[in-house]
Amino acid sequence: MRRVSHSIASPKTSIVGPSLRASFARQFLVGTCVGGVLPASLDASERGLLRHHFNVLTPENCMKPGPIHPAPERFDFTASDALVSFAAEHEMPVVGHCLCWHQQSPDWMFEAGIGRQAALSQLRQHIHAVAGRYRGRILGWDVVNEAIADAGDALRDTPAAREIGPDFIERAFELAREADPNAELYYNDYNIERPAKRERTLSLLRRLLASGVRVDGVGIQGHWQLGEIPFDDIRAAIEAFAALGLKVMITELDLDVVERPDCSADISVQRAYAPAEDVYRDGLPAPIASQQAAAYARLFQLFGERPGAVSRVSFWGLHDGRSWLNTWPGKRTNHPLLFDRGCRPKAAFEAVLGVAGGAA
Ligand code: XIL
């Protein structure tokens, strides 16, 4: 006998009906980041949403150098172990994020003046401990995050670059390969679709490939602002990175609907929002929701344009209530994702499904 259970089948939570993961199965993986210690950090509707729509997980914070390795001999694997077990239980691959970054990284690791050898040995200890612990259980690692300067020189001026030198990137990739030979190895950054930063990224990737360093893919973060999405640049960047033989991934997708300074995704930028600037505190007006839906549809169409080029599209958050854009670059109510605060599908969700290439 067929039974319809309204508690499970309620359309309000969007855990029945077409899923993102199945709809894009022939094109790319569809993922999200998750925070906290799983499974308790998500409520039942959130876990339902996660399992129904997504097939790859990225830890939002717990695998970053600062949280996971706060002191030279001290590690905190509580949240990362829980995430890796949760993912295995639900047969979802995990993207490790990230082994080397200038933000959310402990001061001791590349402390000023320690010199190249000490910094390299700490980088080695870090990568071997973290990537080694999850060896065989990680689909791919964001080995180096945001190493390219927003303007000017090729590399950002960071503690790792100062202590080790510009080849800290090569060394990080080699160490990651040693620690987990079967994990894919990625370079991840924001704004690398924009022409100037794209060129600098291409030079870096060519340099790595020419010197025999194994790099498998490049992540375009995708923290874009509604109304300012550089569609043509994104297309050109996907083409150019794919032409190097690399997998291309959209790794941290969200579409901000509130004004923010032109700071892309630089987490060091902070700005106060006055209460009057919290314009969508009471909800997302229908015209903005439709504009966002159209933008998301256009993006997903573009991601699928060149078959095989984009291997994964991951959102930076499960639903609007879980987005970092509610607190960065300042506190205001944001609505950047496909599901609202009640896990209900937004117009953007329907629009994205509308351009899906079909189930596997
Ligand atoms: C963000 C997290 O979402 C926040 O919770 C945290 O406070 C700061 O970092 N680029 C990245 C991500 O590579 O790791 C950042 O995540 C967002 C920008």
Boltz pocket constraint, residues with backbone or C-beta under 6 A from the ligand:
constraints:
  - pocket:
      binder: B
      contacts: [[A, 60], [A, 61], [A, 145], [A, 221], [A, 252], [A, 265], [A, 267], [A, 324]]
      max_distance: 6.0
